[in-house]
Amino acid sequence: MLSVRDAEATILNAIKPLNNQQDIEFVDLLMANNRILATPVTASLDFPHWDNSAMDGYAVRFADVQQARTDKPIILEVVEEIPAGYQPQVIIKPGQAARIFTGAVMPAGADTVVMQEKTHREENRVFIFAASQPQEFVRRKGDFYQAGKELLPAGIGLTASEIAVLAAAGREQVCVFRRPRVAIFSSGNELVMPEEMLKPGQIVDSNQYALATLVRELGAEVLLLGIVKDDPTALKEIIDYAIANSDIVLSTGGVSVGDYDYIDQILVSLGAKVHFSSVQMRPGKPLTFATFPNSLYFGLPGNPVSALVTCWRFVQPTIKKLAGLAKGWEGKFLKVKSSSELQSNGKMETYIHGKLHLVNGVYQFHKAQGNDSSGNLINLTQTNALAILPVGTTLISPQELVLVLSLRD
């Protein structure tokens, strides 16, 4: 039985991220949200594209206005008005100014903008009541970015801000990694689909729905393979199909030590390298991780809470790293105060689900109410964090610090 840390290291070391030559596709910019950039992006334009004003006011020569005071204003002749999108036609000479608006191109000859609140206009004259600093409120060409340099690095997730930059750089399409493909199935004679009438001893399979939702939230494609009975032949057939058609396989159930738990022996028969089949954690001890030449296999526990906890802890960073994300796939761990008493037997690294809340500007962890059995799916609703009690820790008292895994970026 591996420690959580060793299990995590084993998994992450086995991941071969998508290839930036073969595993790529071009998508329209508006379809690129939450995709992973596969190649660095450069632009042929400087940002800003030209010297421009950062303020509504007057474009002037600093030498003309540096002595301006409230009781002794400098009076300049207004020779042009420059709105945004207009190309200036006049060179500003000594004693002259141009009315200018935010974002408009600076006229030749001017080097400074005086904000309009420090001026007074009378026909074609403007009174300057306060001296600006040299080049104040002027955004110089190339101040933010110089053409030809790297604009965005490969391996980052594309969100609104990155897509805005790409649009400003004139990109209509962007090169991204393809989405990882994740096959999901549940095993167990007792499982039925939600639309089926329950018979005594049967359980609705919620795991497929939970895992498929989480996988899609992570930007991967889902291949749903349904429910497979506890039959070695049927299981071998579905596993063989899954590993041939996906980057990652997630199965739930069939990985403990019961008479109907066939998954591990089937994996070996198909040529897998089984790295481990149990982890020193609660919930989630019966967890199998195996590798094939082109696929990773996670045999998750059948209990719904255990399945989700192990998926959050191990599968989530796996998908992010495999998808080509250069960093940030490790998980977001925080030290926060617990508002609840947290208990463990100390023998396992224990994960307790609950919620992170901001209280007076400081995060606190609140344990979910009710029974925390690994089969109590109802208690899992609204969970956004897992408190982690390490091996040997049996109690975290209220207001003590606890390490938590945040489940929301």
C-alpha positions in Angstrom: 0.0 0.0 0.0 1.5 3.3 -1.1 1.4 6.6 0.7 -0.6 9.3 -1.1 2.6 11.2 -1.9 4.2 8.2 -3.5 1.1 7.3 -5.4 0.9 10.8 -6.7 4.5 10.8 -7.8 4.1 7.4 -9.5 1.1 8.7 -11.5 2.6 12.1 -12.5 5.9 10.5 -13.5 4.0 8.1 -15.8 2.2 10.8 -17.7 3.3 11.6 -21.3 1.8 15.0 -22.1 0.3 15.4 -25.5 2.7 16.1 -28.3 2.9 19.6 -29.7 3.5 18.3 -33.2 1.0 15.5 -33.5 -1.7 16.2 -30.9 -2.8 19.7 -32.1 -5.6 21.3 -33.9 -6.5 24.8 -35.0 -9.7 26.3 -33.6 -11.5 29.6 -34.2 -10.7 32.1 -31.5 -14.2 32.2 -30.1 -14.0 28.4 -29.7 -10.7 28.5 -27.8 -12.0 29.2 -24.3 -10.4 26.8 -21.8 -8.2 25.2 -24.4 -4.4 24.7 -23.9 -2.1 26.7 -26.2 0.1 24.3 -28.1 2.7 26.6 -29.6 4.1 30.0 -28.5 2.4 33.0 -30.1 4.2 36.1 -31.5 2.7 39.2 -33.0 3.8 41.4 -35.9 2.5 44.6 -34.2 3.8 46.7 -31.3 1.4 47.3 -28.4 0.4 50.1 -28.3 0.6 50.3 -32.1 1.4 54.0 -31.9 2.0 56.8 -29.4 -1.4 57.6 -27.9 -3.2 59.5 -25.2 -4.2 57.8 -21.9 -6.5 60.7 -21.0 -9.0 63.2 -22.4 -7.2 66.5 -22.5 -4.7 68.5 -24.6 -1.6 67.3 -26.4 1.2 69.8 -25.8 4.9 70.3 -25.7 6.1 69.9 -22.1 8.5 72.8 -22.6 5.5 75.1 -23.2 3.6 74.2 -20.0 6.2 73.4 -17.4 5.8 76.8 -15.7 2.0 76.7 -15.6 0.3 77.6 -12.3 -3.2 78.2 -11.2 -2.6 81.9 -10.7 -0.5 82.2 -13.9 -1.9 79.9 -16.6 -0.1 79.2 -19.9 -2.3 80.0 -22.9 -1.9 77.9 -26.0 -3.5 78.0 -29.4 -5.7 74.9 -30.2 -4.8 73.9 -33.8 -6.5 70.5 -34.1 -9.0 68.1 -32.5 -7.9 64.4 -32.5 -10.6 61.8 -31.7 -9.8 58.1 -31.4 -9.3 56.6 -34.9 -8.2 59.9 -36.5 -4.8 60.4 -38.0 -3.4 63.8 -36.9 -2.7 66.3 -39.7 -0.8 69.0 -37.9 2.6 69.2 -36.3 2.4 70.8 -32.9 4.7 73.9 -32.8 5.7 76.1 -29.8 2.7 77.8 -28.3 0.2 75.3 -29.8 -1.9 72.4 -28.5 -4.3 69.8 -29.9 -7.5 68.7 -28.3 -7.1 64.9 -27.8 -9.2 62.1 -26.5 -8.3 58.8 -24.8 -6.7 56.3 -27.2 -6.2 58.9 -29.9 -2.9 59.1 -31.8 -0.4 61.6 -30.4 0.4 64.4 -32.9 4.0 65.0 -34.0 5.7 67.7 -32.0 3.7 67.0 -28.8 5.2 64.9 -26.0 2.8 65.3 -23.1 -1.0 65.3 -22.4 -2.5 67.7 -19.9 -5.8 66.3 -18.5 -8.8 68.5 -19.3 -9.6 69.0 -15.6 -6.5 71.2 -15.4 -7.5 73.4 -18.3 -10.1 75.9 -19.5 -11.1 76.3 -23.1 -12.1 79.6 -24.7 -12.8 79.2 -28.5 -9.4 78.3 -30.0 -7.4 79.0 -26.9 -6.8 76.7 -23.9 -5.6 77.9 -20.5 -3.3 75.4 -18.8 -3.4 75.8 -14.9 -1.0 73.1 -13.8 2.3 71.7 -15.1 2.3 68.1 -16.2 5.2 65.8 -15.8 7.2 65.1 -19.0 5.4 62.6 -21.2 2.5 62.4 -18.7 -0.5 60.4 -19.9 1.3 59.3 -23.1 1.4 55.6 -23.9 4.4 55.1 -26.2 4.5 52.7 -29.1 5.8 49.3 -27.9 5.6 50.1 -24.2 3.5 47.0 -23.5 4.9 44.6 -26.1 7.5 44.8 -29.0 6.7 43.0 -32.3 8.4 39.7 -32.8 8.8 38.8 -29.1 6.9 36.0 -27.5 3.4 37.2 -26.7 2.0 34.1 -25.1 3.9 30.9 -24.1 2.8 27.4 -25.0 1.2 25.4 -22.3 -1.2 28.0 -20.8 -4.9 27.8 -20.5 -6.8 30.3 -22.7 -9.4 32.4 -20.9 -11.0 35.7 -21.6 -7.8 37.8 -21.1 -5.6 35.6 -23.3 -8.3 35.5 -26.0 -8.5 39.3 -25.9 -4.8 39.5 -26.4 -4.9 37.1 -29.4 -7.8 39.0 -30.9 -5.8 42.3 -30.5 -2.9 40.6 -32.3 -5.1 39.8 -35.2 -5.4 36.0 -34.7 -8.5 34.5 -36.1 -7.5 30.9 -35.2 -5.2 29.5 -32.6 -3.1 26.3 -32.3 -4.2 24.2 -29.3 -3.7 20.7 -28.0 -6.5 18.3 -28.8 -8.7 17.4 -25.9 -7.7 14.3 -24.0 -10.1 11.4 -24.4 -11.3 9.8 -21.2 -13.3 6.5 -21.3 -15.6 5.9 -18.3 -17.5 2.8 -17.2 -18.9 1.4 -14.0 -18.7 -2.3 -13.0 -21.1 -4.1 -10.7 -24.1 -6.5 -10.9 -26.0 -4.2 -8.6 -25.9 -1.1 -10.8 -28.7 0.2 -12.9 -29.3 3.4 -14.9 -31.3 6.3 -13.4 -34.3 5.6 -15.7 -34.6 2.0 -14.6 -37.0 0.8 -11.9 -35.0 -0.2 -8.8 -35.3 -3.8 -7.5 -34.2 -4.9 -4.0 -30.4 -4.7 -3.7 -29.9 -2.5 -6.8 -28.2 0.9 -6.8 -28.5 3.7 -9.3 -25.1 4.3 -11.0 -24.2 7.9 -10.1 -20.5 7.5 -10.7 -20.6 7.7 -14.5 -22.5 11.0 -14.2 -20.2 12.5 -11.6 -17.0 11.5 -13.3 -18.2 12.5 -16.8 -19.2 15.9 -15.5 -15.8 16.5 -13.8 -13.9 15.3 -16.8 -15.8 17.7 -19.1 -15.2 20.5 -16.6 -11.5 19.8 -17.1 -11.8 20.2 -20.8 -11.5 16.6 -21.8 -13.7 14.5 -24.1 -15.7 11.7 -22.6 -16.4 8.3 -24.0 -19.2 6.7 -21.9 -19.2 3.0 -21.9 -22.0 2.3 -19.5 -22.4 -0.4 -16.9 -20.5 -3.7 -17.1 -21.6 -6.7 -15.1 -19.1 -8.5 -12.8 -18.2 -10.9 -15.6 -14.5 -11.4 -16.5 -15.2 -11.8 -20.2 -17.4 -8.8 -20.5 -14.9 -6.7 -18.4 -11.9 -7.8 -20.5 -13.7 -6.9 -23.7 -14.7 -3.4 -22.5 -11.3 -2.6 -21.0 -9.6 -3.7 -24.2 -11.8 -1.4 -26.2 -11.4 1.5 -23.7 -7.6 1.5 -23.7 -7.5 1.4 -27.5 -9.8 4.4 -27.8 -8.8 6.8 -25.1 -5.8 8.4 -23.3 -7.2 7.7 -19.9 -9.6 5.0 -18.6 -11.7 5.5 -15.5 -13.6 2.5 -14.1 -15.4 2.4 -10.8 -15.8 -0.8 -8.7 -14.1 -4.2 -9.0 -10.7 -3.2 -7.5 -11.1 -4.3 -3.9 -10.4 -7.8 -2.6 -13.9 -9.4 -3.1 -14.7 -12.5 -5.0 -16.2 -10.4 -7.9 -13.3 -7.9 -8.1 -11.6 -8.9 -11.4 -10.2 -5.6 -12.7 -6.5 -6.0 -11.6 -6.1 -9.5 -13.0 -7.7 -8.5 -16.3 -5.3 -5.5 -16.6 -2.4 -7.9 -16.1 -3.7 -10.3 -18.7 -4.0 -7.4 -21.2 -0.3 -6.5 -20.7 -0.7 -3.6 -18.3 1.9 -2.6 -15.8 0.0 -2.3 -12.5 1.9 0.2 -10.4 -0.3 -0.1 -7.3 -3.7 -1.3 -6.2 -4.2 0.4 -2.8 -3.3 3.8 -1.3 -3.0 4.8 2.3 -5.9 7.1 2.3 -9.5 7.3 3.5 -11.7 7.3 1.6 -10.2 5.8 -1.5 -7.9 3.0 -0.3 -8.8 0.5 -3.1 -7.3 2.4 -6.0 -5.6 0.8 -8.9 -3.3 2.6 -11.3 -1.9 0.9 -14.4 -0.3 1.9 -17.6 -0.4 0.7 -21.2 1.8 2.0 -23.9 -0.7 4.6 -25.0 -3.2 4.8 -22.1 -3.4 5.3 -18.4 -5.8 3.3 -16.3 -7.5 4.3 -13.0 -9.5 1.7 -11.2 -11.5 3.8 -8.8 -13.4 2.6 -5.8 -17.1 2.0 -6.3 -18.4 4.0 -3.4 -19.5 7.4 -4.9 -17.6 9.6 -2.3 -14.5 7.5 -2.6 -14.7 7.7 -6.4 -14.9 11.4 -6.5 -12.3 12.0 -3.8 -9.7 9.9 -5.6 -10.6 11.5 -8.9 -10.1 15.0 -7.4 -6.9 14.0 -5.8 -5.3 12.0 -8.6 -7.2 12.1 -11.9 -7.7 15.8 -12.0 -4.0 16.7 -12.1 -3.4 13.8 -14.5 -5.8 15.2 -17.0 -4.4 18.7 -16.7 -0.8 17.6 -17.1 -1.6 15.2 -20.0 -3.6 17.9 -21.7 -0.4 20.0 -22.2 -0.8 22.5 -19.3 2.8 23.6 -18.5 2.1 24.3 -14.8 -0.7 24.7 -12.4 -1.8 21.1 -12.7 -0.6 20.0 -9.3 -3.6 21.1 -7.3 -4.3 24.1 -5.1 -3.4 23.4 -1.5 -4.1 26.0 1.2 -3.5 26.2 5.0 -6.7 27.6 6.5 -8.5 27.6 9.9 -11.1 24.9 10.5 -14.4 26.0 12.0 -15.2 22.4 12.7 -13.6 19.6 14.7 -12.1 17.1 12.3 -11.3 13.5 13.4 -9.4 10.6 12.0 -8.1 7.2 13.2 -4.6 8.4 12.3 -3.8 5.2 10.3 -4.7 6.7 6.9 -4.3 10.1 5.3 -7.9 11.2 5.7 -9.9 13.5 3.4 -12.9 15.2 4.8 -15.2 17.1 2.4 -16.7 20.4 3.1 -16.7 24.1 2.1 -14.2 26.9 2.0 -15.8 30.2 3.1 -14.4 33.7 3.4 -15.0 34.9 7.0 -13.8 38.5 7.6 -11.5 38.3 4.6 -9.9 35.0 5.8 -10.7 31.5 4.4 -12.1 28.9 6.8 -13.0 25.3 6.2 -16.4 24.1 7.3 -17.0 20.3 7.5 -20.1 19.0 5.7 -22.9 18.3 8.0 -24.2 14.7 8.7 -22.6 11.3 8.2 -19.3 11.3 6.3 -19.6 7.7 5.1 -17.9 7.0 1.8 -21.4 5.9 0.5 -23.2 9.1 1.6 -23.4 10.9 -1.7 -26.1 13.3 -0.4 -23.6 14.8 2.1 -21.2 15.7 -0.8 -23.4 18.4 -2.3 -21.8 21.9 -2.5 -18.4 20.5 -1.6 -15.6 22.8 -2.8 -12.7 21.6 -0.7 -11.2 18.6 1.0 -9.5 18.9 4.4 -6.5 16.6 4.7 -5.4 15.0 8.0 -2.0 13.3 7.6 -1.2 9.9 8.9 -0.7 10.1 12.7 -3.1 13.1 13.1 -6.3 12.1 14.9 -7.8 15.5 15.7 -7.9 19.0 14.4 -9.7 21.3 16.8 -11.9 24.3 15.8 -9.7 27.3 14.8 -6.6 25.1 14.3 -4.9 25.3 10.9 -5.6 22.4 8.4 -4.3 21.7 4.9 -7.1 21.7 2.4 -7.3 20.9 -1.3 -9.4 23.5 -3.0 -11.6 22.0 -5.7 -12.2 25.3 -7.5 -9.6 27.2 -9.5 
